[in-house]
């Protein structure tokens, strides 16, 4: 079983990777047509909100006692899975739009 510190480090690594994915989309969004850019920017804003919420869940785990942090694991993992899914869908849509 993972300790709280190991879990926090693991989740932080995942969030850093997801943040890098968001930044890549932001960079690529600069090169799309204006009519696509607005929709893509809205998706980027949603991704940022989800990422910020995930970081707040991570902070909760850091501040929670050793005996209760496990209770927050499932909700934190659900938030990260939601962010990962949204990022994947946004990347797929971006590739599709760019190909058009």
PEZITA-V94563 format. One record per pair of residues at least 24 apart in sequence whose ideal C-beta (glycine too) atoms are under 10 Angstrom apart, sorted by the first residue. I is the first residue (numbers start at 1). J is the second residue. If there is no record, write none. Layout:
i: <I,I>
j: <J,J>
This chain:
i: <1,2,2,3,3,4,4,4,4,4,4,4,4,4,4,4,5,5,7,7,7,7,7,7,7,7,7,8,8,8,8,8,8,11,11,11,11,11,11,11,11,11,11,11,12,12,12,14,14,14,14,14,14,14,15,15,15,15,15,15,15,15,17,17,18,18,18,18,18,18,18,18,18,19,19,19,19,19,19,19,21,21,21,21,21,21,21,21,22,22,22,22,22,22,22,22,22,24,24,24,25,25,25,25,25,28,28,28,28,29,29,31,32,32,32,33,33,33,35,36,36,36,36,36,37,39,39,39,40,40,40,40,40,43,43,43,43,43,43,43,44,44,44,46,46,46,47,47,47,47,47,48,49,49,50,50,50,50,50,50,50,50,51,51,51,51,51,52,53,53,53,53,54,54,54,54,54,54,54,55>
j: <70,70,73,66,69,61,62,64,65,66,67,68,69,70,72,73,62,66,58,61,62,69,70,72,73,76,77,58,59,61,62,69,76,54,55,57,58,61,62,73,76,77,79,80,55,58,62,54,58,77,80,81,83,84,51,54,55,57,58,79,80,83,84,87,47,50,51,54,80,83,84,86,87,47,48,51,54,55,83,87,47,51,83,84,87,88,90,91,47,48,50,51,83,86,87,90,91,87,91,94,87,90,91,93,94,91,94,95,98,90,94,98,94,97,98,97,98,100,97,93,94,97,98,100,97,93,94,97,90,93,94,97,98,86,87,89,90,91,93,94,87,90,94,83,86,90,83,86,87,89,90,83,83,86,79,80,82,83,84,85,86,87,79,80,83,86,87,83,79,80,82,83,78,79,80,81,82,83,84,79>
